[in-house]
Amino acid sequence: MGSIIIFLLFAVSLALQGSLLVLVNPGGVHPDLLLVLVVALALLSDSKRGALIGLAAGLMQDIVFGAPLGFNAFIKVLVGAMAGFLAEEINRDFVLAPMLLVMFFSLFNDSLPFLLKEFADIRQSFSLLQYLQQFSPGRLVMHFFIMGLIYPYLCRAQKRRLLFPQAESSGK
């Protein structure tokens, strides 16, 4: 049941991200709903599940939006694993912690593709700092508020064991 719910969440997020949110994008910036979901779900489970969730979300995003297969998946696996690693350290009922953490992971998500392109020697017309200054502040704020909206519902669903049958770590 949890896998179906997570798949539906990913599908709805992809549909919104590829349609409605593209039209409503202040300054050319739109949120990455899958990133927010990966962070939220990983914080409600553990690093292994977080990495698997990140892999599934990233592959879906690569397939739907035509990115090189594995590009978003690689980034979201790292984000899911890191967020899952922090799952045991946060109070799951305290919504502000995931809201702040999603900002950190958003910055990581924005920086890593730029750095990977630099590593692959793909020329870019602007520096990392210019890129982050132009696109990240708006996205960070959007992700902060989106996490505040969806995390309480996901947390309630997990308390009812609708997302994951049993957490591998004890959590708080």
PEZI-V734365 format. One record per residue. RES is the residue in one letter. SS is DSSP state (alpha for helix, beta for strand, coil for the rest). OMEGA is omega in whole degrees, 0 to 359 (* if undefined). D_LAST is the distance of its C-alpha to the last C-alpha in Angstrom with 1 decimal. Layout:
((RES	SS	OMEGA	D_LAST) (RES	SS	OMEGA	D_LAST))
//
This chain:
((M	coil	181	23.7) (G	alpha	179	20.7) (S	alpha	179	23.1) (I	alpha	179	25.6) (I	alpha	180	23.3) (I	alpha	177	22.1) (F	alpha	179	25.8) (L	alpha	176	26.9) (L	alpha	178	24.5) (F	alpha	182	26.0) (A	alpha	178	29.5) (V	alpha	179	29.2) (S	alpha	178	27.8) (L	alpha	179	30.7) (A	alpha	178	33.2) (L	alpha	183	32.1) (Q	alpha	182	31.9) (G	alpha	182	35.3) (S	coil	186	37.1) (L	alpha	184	36.1) (L	alpha	176	34.2) (V	alpha	180	37.0) (L	alpha	182	39.3) (V	coil	182	37.1) (N	coil	181	36.6) (P	alpha	178	37.4) (G	alpha	180	39.0) (G	alpha	182	38.6) (V	coil	173	34.8) (H	coil	184	32.6) (P	coil	173	28.9) (D	coil	184	27.5) (L	alpha	179	25.5) (L	alpha	177	24.6) (L	alpha	180	23.0) (V	alpha	178	20.8) (L	alpha	179	19.9) (V	alpha	180	19.3) (V	alpha	182	16.9) (A	alpha	182	15.0) (L	alpha	178	15.0) (A	alpha	178	14.1) (L	alpha	178	11.0) (L	coil	180	10.0) (S	coil	181	11.2) (D	coil	187	12.2) (S	alpha	180	15.3) (K	alpha	177	17.8) (R	alpha	178	17.2) (G	alpha	178	17.0) (A	alpha	178	20.4) (L	alpha	177	21.8) (I	alpha	178	20.9) (G	alpha	178	22.4) (L	alpha	180	25.4) (A	alpha	180	26.1) (A	alpha	181	25.7) (G	alpha	177	27.9) (L	alpha	177	30.5) (M	alpha	180	30.8) (Q	alpha	178	31.2) (D	alpha	182	33.8) (I	alpha	184	35.7) (V	alpha	186	35.8) (F	alpha	173	36.6) (G	coil	176	38.9) (A	coil	174	37.2) (P	coil	186	38.1) (L	coil	179	36.2) (G	coil	183	33.1) (F	alpha	177	33.1) (N	alpha	180	30.2) (A	alpha	180	28.6) (F	alpha	181	28.6) (I	alpha	183	26.9) (K	alpha	173	24.3) (V	alpha	179	23.5) (L	alpha	180	22.9) (V	alpha	180	20.8) (G	alpha	179	18.7) (A	alpha	180	18.3) (M	alpha	179	17.4) (A	alpha	178	14.8) (G	alpha	177	13.3) (F	alpha	180	13.4) (L	alpha	186	11.4) (A	alpha	183	8.6) (E	alpha	185	6.6) (E	alpha	183	7.7) (I	coil	173	6.9) (N	coil	186	5.3) (R	coil	180	6.3) (D	coil	181	8.3) (F	coil	189	10.2) (V	alpha	184	13.0) (L	alpha	180	14.8) (A	alpha	177	12.7) (P	alpha	179	13.6) (M	alpha	178	17.0) (L	alpha	180	17.7) (L	alpha	180	16.6) (V	alpha	176	18.8) (M	alpha	177	21.6) (F	alpha	181	21.3) (F	alpha	175	21.3) (S	alpha	178	24.2) (L	alpha	176	26.1) (F	alpha	180	25.6) (N	alpha	178	26.6) (D	alpha	184	29.7) (S	alpha	187	30.7) (L	alpha	178	30.4) (P	alpha	178	33.1) (F	alpha	180	35.4) (L	alpha	177	35.0) (L	alpha	177	35.5) (K	alpha	177	38.7) (E	alpha	180	39.9) (F	alpha	179	39.3) (A	coil	179	41.2) (D	coil	174	44.0) (I	coil	184	43.9) (R	coil	179	45.5) (Q	coil	186	43.8) (S	coil	180	45.6) (F	coil	181	43.0) (S	coil	178	40.8) (L	alpha	180	37.0) (L	alpha	178	36.9) (Q	alpha	179	39.2) (Y	alpha	181	37.2) (L	alpha	179	33.9) (Q	alpha	183	35.7) (Q	alpha	189	37.2) (F	alpha	189	34.4) (S	alpha	184	31.0) (P	alpha	179	30.8) (G	alpha	181	31.3) (R	alpha	179	29.0) (L	alpha	180	26.2) (V	alpha	179	26.7) (M	alpha	181	26.8) (H	alpha	178	23.6) (F	alpha	183	21.8) (F	alpha	177	23.1) (I	alpha	177	22.8) (M	alpha	178	19.0) (G	alpha	179	18.9) (L	alpha	188	20.8) (I	alpha	186	19.3) (Y	alpha	180	15.5) (P	alpha	178	15.0) (Y	alpha	178	17.2) (L	alpha	179	15.5) (C	alpha	177	12.0) (R	alpha	179	14.0) (A	alpha	180	15.8) (Q	alpha	177	12.8) (K	alpha	176	11.7) (R	coil	180	15.3) (R	coil	178	15.1) (L	coil	183	17.9) (L	coil	181	16.9) (F	coil	184	15.6) (P	coil	179	16.6) (Q	coil	179	13.7) (A	coil	179	11.0) (E	coil	177	12.4) (S	coil	185	9.3) (S	coil	181	6.7) (G	coil	179	3.7) (K	coil	*	0.0))
//
